[in-house]
Amino acid sequence: MKARISDRAKIDILDIHDYIAAGSKRYAKETLAKFTAKFMIIRSHPLSGTPCDELSKGLRSYPVGSYIIFYRVEDEIVIERIIHSSKDIDSIMGSN
């Protein structure tokens, strides 16, 4: 199935990279590699994530370490956001 990363998720990825790279460029690179690996799993098994209809109808989530990938399965898979699990996800996703 075709997949794409939303503009907002691209910003999330850059912000996450920059934040982690301030302390360790190596760990930032490893974290992005983990995201890429999970994107491939989601692409191969799009319904494997946890449904998050309470946040938004059709939204699914997949954990990656301390982060959560939020995505939708439509005609294609759309990675909507990547958010640290300690954040107020209800508030962030409500403002999406």
Backbone atoms as SQL, in Angstrom:
CREATE TABLE atoms (id INTEGER PRIMARY KEY, chain TEXT, resi INTEGER, resn TEXT, atom TEXT, x REAL, y REAL, z REAL);
INSERT INTO atoms VALUES
  (1, 'A', 1, 'MET', 'N', 0.841, -1.176, 0.000),
  (2, 'A', 1, 'MET', 'CA', 0.000, 0.000, 0.000),
  (3, 'A', 1, 'MET', 'C', 0.888, 1.242, 0.000),
  (4, 'A', 2, 'LYS', 'N', 0.484, 2.235, -0.756),
  (5, 'A', 2, 'LYS', 'CA', 1.226, 3.483, -0.828),
  (6, 'A', 2, 'LYS', 'C', 1.119, 4.232, 0.503),
  (7, 'A', 3, 'ALA', 'N', 2.170, 4.932, 0.862),
  (8, 'A', 3, 'ALA', 'CA', 2.192, 5.692, 2.115),
  (9, 'A', 3, 'ALA', 'C', 2.834, 7.053, 1.879),
  (10, 'A', 4, 'ARG', 'N', 2.401, 8.014, 2.696),
  (11, 'A', 4, 'ARG', 'CA', 3.024, 9.334, 2.656),
  (12, 'A', 4, 'ARG', 'C', 3.048, 9.932, 4.053),
  (13, 'A', 5, 'ILE', 'N', 3.939, 10.880, 4.231),
  (14, 'A', 5, 'ILE', 'CA', 4.084, 11.577, 5.510),
  (15, 'A', 5, 'ILE', 'C', 3.505, 12.972, 5.330),
  (16, 'A', 6, 'SER', 'N', 2.573, 13.345, 6.199),
  (17, 'A', 6, 'SER', 'CA', 1.948, 14.662, 6.111),
  (18, 'A', 6, 'SER', 'C', 2.976, 15.755, 6.380),
  (19, 'A', 7, 'ASP', 'N', 2.657, 16.949, 5.949),
  (20, 'A', 7, 'ASP', 'CA', 3.556, 18.084, 6.208),
  (21, 'A', 7, 'ASP', 'C', 3.767, 18.280, 7.705),
  (22, 'A', 8, 'ARG', 'N', 2.706, 18.097, 8.499),
  (23, 'A', 8, 'ARG', 'CA', 2.818, 18.287, 9.947),
  (24, 'A', 8, 'ARG', 'C', 3.735, 17.229, 10.553),
  (25, 'A', 9, 'ALA', 'N', 3.630, 15.985, 10.085),
  (26, 'A', 9, 'ALA', 'CA', 4.504, 14.920, 10.595),
  (27, 'A', 9, 'ALA', 'C', 5.963, 15.170, 10.194),
  (28, 'A', 10, 'LYS', 'N', 6.180, 15.746, 9.015),
  (29, 'A', 10, 'LYS', 'CA', 7.545, 16.093, 8.607),
  (30, 'A', 10, 'LYS', 'C', 8.139, 17.112, 9.564),
  (31, 'A', 11, 'ILE', 'N', 7.331, 18.075, 9.984),
  (32, 'A', 11, 'ILE', 'CA', 7.789, 19.069, 10.974),
  (33, 'A', 11, 'ILE', 'C', 8.090, 18.369, 12.295),
  (34, 'A', 12, 'ASP', 'N', 7.206, 17.438, 12.706),
  (35, 'A', 12, 'ASP', 'CA', 7.455, 16.669, 13.940),
  (36, 'A', 12, 'ASP', 'C', 8.804, 15.970, 13.871),
  (37, 'A', 13, 'ILE', 'N', 9.086, 15.317, 12.744),
  (38, 'A', 13, 'ILE', 'CA', 10.339, 14.576, 12.582),
  (39, 'A', 13, 'ILE', 'C', 11.540, 15.512, 12.692),
  (40, 'A', 14, 'LEU', 'N', 11.469, 16.654, 12.040),
  (41, 'A', 14, 'LEU', 'CA', 12.571, 17.624, 12.118),
  (42, 'A', 14, 'LEU', 'C', 12.754, 18.132, 13.538),
  (43, 'A', 15, 'ASP', 'N', 11.653, 18.445, 14.216),
  (44, 'A', 15, 'ASP', 'CA', 11.736, 18.933, 15.597),
  (45, 'A', 15, 'ASP', 'C', 12.337, 17.871, 16.522),
  (46, 'A', 16, 'ILE', 'N', 11.897, 16.629, 16.355),
  (47, 'A', 16, 'ILE', 'CA', 12.418, 15.531, 17.175),
  (48, 'A', 16, 'ILE', 'C', 13.918, 15.358, 16.914),
  (49, 'A', 17, 'HIS', 'N', 14.291, 15.358, 15.655),
  (50, 'A', 17, 'HIS', 'CA', 15.700, 15.219, 15.311),
  (51, 'A', 17, 'HIS', 'C', 16.531, 16.334, 15.939),
  (52, 'A', 18, 'ASP', 'N', 16.097, 17.567, 15.754),
  (53, 'A', 18, 'ASP', 'CA', 16.857, 18.701, 16.278),
  (54, 'A', 18, 'ASP', 'C', 16.977, 18.658, 17.804),
  (55, 'A', 19, 'TYR', 'N', 15.886, 18.284, 18.466),
  (56, 'A', 19, 'TYR', 'CA', 15.900, 18.208, 19.931),
  (57, 'A', 19, 'TYR', 'C', 16.900, 17.153, 20.404),
  (58, 'A', 20, 'ILE', 'N', 16.820, 15.968, 19.820),
  (59, 'A', 20, 'ILE', 'CA', 17.714, 14.881, 20.242),
  (60, 'A', 20, 'ILE', 'C', 19.161, 15.169, 19.829),
  (61, 'A', 21, 'ALA', 'N', 19.349, 15.724, 18.631),
  (62, 'A', 21, 'ALA', 'CA', 20.698, 15.991, 18.117),
  (63, 'A', 21, 'ALA', 'C', 21.444, 17.008, 18.973),
  (64, 'A', 22, 'ALA', 'N', 20.717, 17.867, 19.679),
  (65, 'A', 22, 'ALA', 'CA', 21.376, 18.836, 20.569),
  (66, 'A', 22, 'ALA', 'C', 22.181, 18.108, 21.646),
  (67, 'A', 23, 'GLY', 'N', 21.749, 16.900, 21.996),
  (68, 'A', 23, 'GLY', 'CA', 22.476, 16.108, 22.991),
  (69, 'A', 23, 'GLY', 'C', 23.324, 15.013, 22.388),
  (70, 'A', 24, 'SER', 'N', 22.836, 14.438, 21.279),
  (71, 'A', 24, 'SER', 'CA', 23.559, 13.327, 20.652),
  (72, 'A', 24, 'SER', 'C', 23.107, 13.156, 19.204),
  (73, 'A', 25, 'LYS', 'N', 23.989, 13.491, 18.296),
  (74, 'A', 25, 'LYS', 'CA', 23.666, 13.339, 16.874),
  (75, 'A', 25, 'LYS', 'C', 23.487, 11.866, 16.519),
  (76, 'A', 26, 'ARG', 'N', 24.252, 11.015, 17.144),
  (77, 'A', 26, 'ARG', 'CA', 24.137, 9.581, 16.885),
  (78, 'A', 26, 'ARG', 'C', 22.770, 9.052, 17.317),
  (79, 'A', 27, 'TYR', 'N', 22.332, 9.440, 18.508),
  (80, 'A', 27, 'TYR', 'CA', 21.033, 8.980, 19.002),
  (81, 'A', 27, 'TYR', 'C', 19.899, 9.558, 18.150),
  (82, 'A', 28, 'ALA', 'N', 20.056, 10.779, 17.664),
  (83, 'A', 28, 'ALA', 'CA', 19.047, 11.370, 16.784),
  (84, 'A', 28, 'ALA', 'C', 18.919, 10.549, 15.507),
  (85, 'A', 29, 'LYS', 'N', 20.035, 10.170, 14.949),
  (86, 'A', 29, 'LYS', 'CA', 20.039, 9.351, 13.733),
  (87, 'A', 29, 'LYS', 'C', 19.403, 7.990, 13.991),
  (88, 'A', 30, 'GLU', 'N', 19.720, 7.379, 15.135),
  (89, 'A', 30, 'GLU', 'CA', 19.139, 6.084, 15.491),
  (90, 'A', 30, 'GLU', 'C', 17.624, 6.182, 15.670),
  (91, 'A', 31, 'THR', 'N', 17.163, 7.271, 16.271),
  (92, 'A', 31, 'THR', 'CA', 15.727, 7.469, 16.481),
  (93, 'A', 31, 'THR', 'C', 15.004, 7.586, 15.147),
  (94, 'A', 32, 'LEU', 'N', 15.562, 8.343, 14.216),
  (95, 'A', 32, 'LEU', 'CA', 14.944, 8.468, 12.896),
  (96, 'A', 32, 'LEU', 'C', 14.941, 7.124, 12.168),
  (97, 'A', 33, 'ALA', 'N', 15.970, 6.332, 12.366),
  (98, 'A', 33, 'ALA', 'CA', 16.011, 4.990, 11.758),
  (99, 'A', 33, 'ALA', 'C', 14.908, 4.105, 12.340),
  (100, 'A', 34, 'LYS', 'N', 14.627, 4.251, 13.634),
  (101, 'A', 34, 'LYS', 'CA', 13.539, 3.493, 14.257),
  (102, 'A', 34, 'LYS', 'C', 12.193, 3.917, 13.670),
  (103, 'A', 35, 'PHE', 'N', 12.008, 5.218, 13.445),
  (104, 'A', 35, 'PHE', 'CA', 10.773, 5.696, 12.820),
  (105, 'A', 35, 'PHE', 'C', 10.619, 5.070, 11.433),
  (106, 'A', 36, 'THR', 'N', 11.687, 5.086, 10.662),
  (107, 'A', 36, 'THR', 'CA', 11.647, 4.528, 9.310),
  (108, 'A', 36, 'THR', 'C', 11.284, 3.044, 9.345),
  (109, 'A', 37, 'ALA', 'N', 11.850, 2.307, 10.279),
  (110, 'A', 37, 'ALA', 'CA', 11.532, 0.884, 10.410),
  (111, 'A', 37, 'ALA', 'C', 10.058, 0.685, 10.741),
  (112, 'A', 38, 'LYS', 'N', 9.520, 1.507, 11.626),
  (113, 'A', 38, 'LYS', 'CA', 8.098, 1.389, 11.973),
  (114, 'A', 38, 'LYS', 'C', 7.216, 1.799, 10.802),
  (115, 'A', 39, 'PHE', 'N', 7.634, 2.808, 10.029),
  (116, 'A', 39, 'PHE', 'CA', 6.861, 3.198, 8.843),
  (117, 'A', 39, 'PHE', 'C', 6.731, 2.003, 7.893),
  (118, 'A', 40, 'MET', 'N', 7.803, 1.227, 7.763),
  (119, 'A', 40, 'MET', 'CA', 7.784, 0.061, 6.880),
  (120, 'A', 40, 'MET', 'C', 6.829, -1.009, 7.417),
  (121, 'A', 41, 'ILE', 'N', 6.807, -1.189, 8.727),
  (122, 'A', 41, 'ILE', 'CA', 5.880, -2.151, 9.329),
  (123, 'A', 41, 'ILE', 'C', 4.440, -1.693, 9.097),
  (124, 'A', 42, 'ILE', 'N', 4.186, -0.412, 9.333),
  (125, 'A', 42, 'ILE', 'CA', 2.842, 0.137, 9.127),
  (126, 'A', 42, 'ILE', 'C', 2.436, -0.031, 7.663),
  (127, 'A', 43, 'ARG', 'N', 3.359, 0.216, 6.772),
  (128, 'A', 43, 'ARG', 'CA', 3.056, 0.084, 5.344),
  (129, 'A', 43, 'ARG', 'C', 2.713, -1.365, 4.988),
  (130, 'A', 44, 'SER', 'N', 3.421, -2.308, 5.579),
  (131, 'A', 44, 'SER', 'CA', 3.177, -3.726, 5.305),
  (132, 'A', 44, 'SER', 'C', 1.942, -4.261, 6.015),
  (133, 'A', 45, 'HIS', 'N', 1.661, -3.715, 7.192),
  (134, 'A', 45, 'HIS', 'CA', 0.553, -4.193, 8.025),
  (135, 'A', 45, 'HIS', 'C', -0.228, -2.975, 8.549),
  (136, 'A', 46, 'PRO', 'N', -0.958, -2.288, 7.688),
  (137, 'A', 46, 'PRO', 'CA', -1.583, -1.017, 8.062),
  (138, 'A', 46, 'PRO', 'C', -2.587, -1.085, 9.204),
  (139, 'A', 47, 'LEU', 'N', -3.193, -2.224, 9.438),
  (140, 'A', 47, 'LEU', 'CA', -4.175, -2.322, 10.513),
  (141, 'A', 47, 'LEU', 'C', -3.574, -2.818, 11.823),
  (142, 'A', 48, 'SER', 'N', -2.237, -2.912, 11.884),
  (143, 'A', 48, 'SER', 'CA', -1.580, -3.423, 13.084),
  (144, 'A', 48, 'SER', 'C', -1.550, -2.401, 14.219),
  (145, 'A', 49, 'GLY', 'N', -1.724, -1.134, 13.918),
  (146, 'A', 49, 'GLY', 'CA', -1.722, -0.111, 14.956),
  (147, 'A', 49, 'GLY', 'C', -3.005, -0.130, 15.765),
  (148, 'A', 50, 'THR', 'N', -2.969, 0.527, 16.905),
  (149, 'A', 50, 'THR', 'CA', -4.124, 0.607, 17.794),
  (150, 'A', 50, 'THR', 'C', -5.098, 1.678, 17.307),
  (151, 'A', 51, 'PRO', 'N', -6.383, 1.327, 17.186),
  (152, 'A', 51, 'PRO', 'CA', -7.364, 2.349, 16.790),
  (153, 'A', 51, 'PRO', 'C', -7.446, 3.456, 17.848),
  (154, 'A', 52, 'CYS', 'N', -7.553, 4.692, 17.392),
  (155, 'A', 52, 'CYS', 'CA', -7.641, 5.861, 18.277),
  (156, 'A', 52, 'CYS', 'C', -8.839, 6.720, 17.891),
  (157, 'A', 53, 'ASP', 'N', -9.981, 6.071, 17.711),
  (158, 'A', 53, 'ASP', 'CA', -11.181, 6.797, 17.297),
  (159, 'A', 53, 'ASP', 'C', -11.598, 7.858, 18.305),
  (160, 'A', 54, 'GLU', 'N', -11.176, 7.699, 19.571),
  (161, 'A', 54, 'GLU', 'CA', -11.511, 8.698, 20.589),
  (162, 'A', 54, 'GLU', 'C', -10.813, 10.031, 20.309),
  (163, 'A', 55, 'LEU', 'N', -9.713, 9.992, 19.577),
  (164, 'A', 55, 'LEU', 'CA', -9.005, 11.216, 19.190),
  (165, 'A', 55, 'LEU', 'C', -9.538, 11.763, 17.880),
  (166, 'A', 56, 'SER', 'N', -9.748, 10.861, 16.918),
  (167, 'A', 56, 'SER', 'CA', -10.252, 11.237, 15.601),
  (168, 'A', 56, 'SER', 'C', -10.652, 9.954, 14.872),
  (169, 'A', 57, 'LYS', 'N', -11.827, 9.965, 14.282),
  (170, 'A', 57, 'LYS', 'CA', -12.324, 8.763, 13.608),
  (171, 'A', 57, 'LYS', 'C', -11.332, 8.304, 12.535),
  (172, 'A', 58, 'GLY', 'N', -10.994, 7.010, 12.561),
  (173, 'A', 58, 'GLY', 'CA', -10.083, 6.423, 11.590),
  (174, 'A', 58, 'GLY', 'C', -8.607, 6.544, 11.930),
  (175, 'A', 59, 'LEU', 'N', -8.285, 7.231, 13.025),
  (176, 'A', 59, 'LEU', 'CA', -6.886, 7.402, 13.424),
  (177, 'A', 59, 'LEU', 'C', -6.387, 6.128, 14.112),
  (178, 'A', 60, 'ARG', 'N', -5.137, 5.784, 13.853),
  (179, 'A', 60, 'ARG', 'CA', -4.488, 4.637, 14.481),
  (180, 'A', 60, 'ARG', 'C', -3.157, 5.114, 15.062),
  (181, 'A', 61, 'SER', 'N', -2.604, 4.337, 15.998),
  (182, 'A', 61, 'SER', 'CA', -1.317, 4.700, 16.593),
  (183, 'A', 61, 'SER', 'C', -0.395, 3.494, 16.650),
  (184, 'A', 62, 'TYR', 'N', 0.905, 3.793, 16.661),
  (185, 'A', 62, 'TYR', 'CA', 1.931, 2.759, 16.751),
  (186, 'A', 62, 'TYR', 'C', 3.078, 3.344, 17.576),
  (187, 'A', 63, 'PRO', 'N', 3.452, 2.695, 18.687),
  (188, 'A', 63, 'PRO', 'CA', 4.528, 3.240, 19.524),
  (189, 'A', 63, 'PRO', 'C', 5.916, 2.990, 18.938),
  (190, 'A', 64, 'VAL', 'N', 6.789, 3.948, 19.189),
  (191, 'A', 64, 'VAL', 'CA', 8.203, 3.823, 18.825),
  (192, 'A', 64, 'VAL', 'C', 8.984, 4.422, 19.991),
  (193, 'A', 65, 'GLY', 'N', 9.454, 3.579, 20.882),
  (194, 'A', 65, 'GLY', 'CA', 10.160, 4.078, 22.064),
  (195, 'A', 65, 'GLY', 'C', 9.244, 5.007, 22.847),
  (196, 'A', 66, 'SER', 'N', 9.685, 6.230, 23.083),
  (197, 'A', 66, 'SER', 'CA', 8.902, 7.217, 23.828),
  (198, 'A', 66, 'SER', 'C', 7.957, 8.012, 22.938),
  (199, 'A', 67, 'TYR', 'N', 7.901, 7.687, 21.671),
  (200, 'A', 67, 'TYR', 'CA', 7.075, 8.428, 20.712),
  (201, 'A', 67, 'TYR', 'C', 5.911, 7.572, 20.222),
  (202, 'A', 68, 'ILE', 'N', 4.910, 8.252, 19.696),
  (203, 'A', 68, 'ILE', 'CA', 3.755, 7.569, 19.120),
  (204, 'A', 68, 'ILE', 'C', 3.544, 8.104, 17.713),
  (205, 'A', 69, 'ILE', 'N', 3.478, 7.190, 16.762),
  (206, 'A', 69, 'ILE', 'CA', 3.159, 7.548, 15.382),
  (207, 'A', 69, 'ILE', 'C', 1.639, 7.460, 15.239),
  (208, 'A', 70, 'PHE', 'N', 1.031, 8.528, 14.762),
  (209, 'A', 70, 'PHE', 'CA', -0.402, 8.543, 14.486),
  (210, 'A', 70, 'PHE', 'C', -0.587, 8.545, 12.981),
  (211, 'A', 71, 'TYR', 'N', -1.466, 7.678, 12.505),
  (212, 'A', 71, 'TYR', 'CA', -1.662, 7.556, 11.062),
  (213, 'A', 71, 'TYR', 'C', -3.088, 7.158, 10.731),
  (214, 'A', 72, 'ARG', 'N', -3.427, 7.304, 9.465),
  (215, 'A', 72, 'ARG', 'CA', -4.735, 6.908, 8.935),
  (216, 'A', 72, 'ARG', 'C', -4.521, 5.957, 7.758),
  (217, 'A', 73, 'VAL', 'N', -5.487, 5.060, 7.588),
  (218, 'A', 73, 'VAL', 'CA', -5.482, 4.171, 6.437),
  (219, 'A', 73, 'VAL', 'C', -6.664, 4.588, 5.580),
  (220, 'A', 74, 'GLU', 'N', -6.354, 5.149, 4.428),
  (221, 'A', 74, 'GLU', 'CA', -7.389, 5.588, 3.496),
  (222, 'A', 74, 'GLU', 'C', -7.080, 4.910, 2.164),
  (223, 'A', 75, 'ASP', 'N', -7.084, 5.639, 1.076),
  (224, 'A', 75, 'ASP', 'CA', -6.615, 5.092, -0.205),
  (225, 'A', 75, 'ASP', 'C', -5.121, 4.824, -0.122),
  (226, 'A', 76, 'GLU', 'N', -4.491, 5.507, 0.803),
  (227, 'A', 76, 'GLU', 'CA', -3.072, 5.344, 1.106),
  (228, 'A', 76, 'GLU', 'C', -2.916, 5.486, 2.609),
  (229, 'A', 77, 'ILE', 'N', -1.759, 5.147, 3.116),
  (230, 'A', 77, 'ILE', 'CA', -1.467, 5.357, 4.536),
  (231, 'A', 77, 'ILE', 'C', -0.922, 6.773, 4.672),
  (232, 'A', 78, 'VAL', 'N', -1.477, 7.511, 5.613),
  (233, 'A', 78, 'VAL', 'CA', -1.020, 8.877, 5.847),
  (234, 'A', 78, 'VAL', 'C', -0.499, 8.972, 7.278),
  (235, 'A', 79, 'ILE', 'N', 0.804, 9.199, 7.419),
  (236, 'A', 79, 'ILE', 'CA', 1.392, 9.441, 8.739),
  (237, 'A', 79, 'ILE', 'C', 1.013, 10.873, 9.103),
  (238, 'A', 80, 'GLU', 'N', 0.175, 11.021, 10.133),
  (239, 'A', 80, 'GLU', 'CA', -0.359, 12.334, 10.496),
  (240, 'A', 80, 'GLU', 'C', 0.552, 13.110, 11.451),
  (241, 'A', 81, 'ARG', 'N', 0.999, 12.437, 12.517),
  (242, 'A', 81, 'ARG', 'CA', 1.807, 13.107, 13.546),
  (243, 'A', 81, 'ARG', 'C', 2.731, 12.093, 14.196),
  (244, 'A', 82, 'ILE', 'N', 3.789, 12.597, 14.818),
  (245, 'A', 82, 'ILE', 'CA', 4.660, 11.800, 15.676),
  (246, 'A', 82, 'ILE', 'C', 4.855, 12.641, 16.929),
  (247, 'A', 83, 'ILE', 'N', 4.381, 12.120, 18.049),
  (248, 'A', 83, 'ILE', 'CA', 4.325, 12.910, 19.280),
  (249, 'A', 83, 'ILE', 'C', 4.952, 12.122, 20.428),
  (250, 'A', 84, 'HIS', 'N', 5.692, 12.818, 21.273),
  (251, 'A', 84, 'HIS', 'CA', 6.268, 12.189, 22.456),
  (252, 'A', 84, 'HIS', 'C', 5.135, 11.783, 23.391),
  (253, 'A', 85, 'SER', 'N', 5.241, 10.601, 23.976),
  (254, 'A', 85, 'SER', 'CA', 4.159, 10.064, 24.801),
  (255, 'A', 85, 'SER', 'C', 3.906, 10.868, 26.076),
  (256, 'A', 86, 'SER', 'N', 4.841, 11.700, 26.499),
  (257, 'A', 86, 'SER', 'CA', 4.640, 12.501, 27.707),
  (258, 'A', 86, 'SER', 'C', 3.817, 13.765, 27.439),
  (259, 'A', 87, 'LYS', 'N', 3.574, 14.067, 26.176),
  (260, 'A', 87, 'LYS', 'CA', 2.819, 15.275, 25.806),
  (261, 'A', 87, 'LYS', 'C', 1.320, 15.061, 26.032),
  (262, 'A', 88, 'ASP', 'N', 0.582, 16.160, 26.059),
  (263, 'A', 88, 'ASP', 'CA', -0.876, 16.117, 26.167),
  (264, 'A', 88, 'ASP', 'C', -1.439, 15.812, 24.776),
  (265, 'A', 89, 'ILE', 'N', -1.536, 14.540, 24.468),
  (266, 'A', 89, 'ILE', 'CA', -1.919, 14.102, 23.123),
  (267, 'A', 89, 'ILE', 'C', -3.332, 14.540, 22.772),
  (268, 'A', 90, 'ASP', 'N', -4.251, 14.468, 23.724),
  (269, 'A', 90, 'ASP', 'CA', -5.631, 14.904, 23.465),
  (270, 'A', 90, 'ASP', 'C', -5.652, 16.347, 22.986),
  (271, 'A', 91, 'SER', 'N', -4.906, 17.195, 23.664),
  (272, 'A', 91, 'SER', 'CA', -4.866, 18.614, 23.307),
  (273, 'A', 91, 'SER', 'C', -4.183, 18.833, 21.950),
  (274, 'A', 92, 'ILE', 'N', -3.083, 18.147, 21.736),
  (275, 'A', 92, 'ILE', 'CA', -2.339, 18.309, 20.477),
  (276, 'A', 92, 'ILE', 'C', -3.159, 17.825, 19.294),
  (277, 'A', 93, 'MET', 'N', -3.754, 16.655, 19.414),
  (278, 'A', 93, 'MET', 'CA', -4.522, 16.116, 18.308),
  (279, 'A', 93, 'MET', 'C', -5.834, 16.866, 18.113),
  (280, 'A', 94, 'GLY', 'N', -6.354, 17.450, 19.177),
  (281, 'A', 94, 'GLY', 'CA', -7.573, 18.247, 19.057),
  (282, 'A', 94, 'GLY', 'C', -7.345, 19.537, 18.305),
  (283, 'A', 95, 'SER', 'N', -6.094, 20.017, 18.312),
  (284, 'A', 95, 'SER', 'CA', -5.766, 21.260, 17.624),
  (285, 'A', 95, 'SER', 'C', -5.294, 21.006, 16.199),
  (286, 'A', 96, 'ASN', 'N', -5.289, 19.727, 15.793),
  (287, 'A', 96, 'ASN', 'CA', -4.798, 19.325, 14.473),
  (288, 'A', 96, 'ASN', 'C', -5.716, 19.745, 13.375);
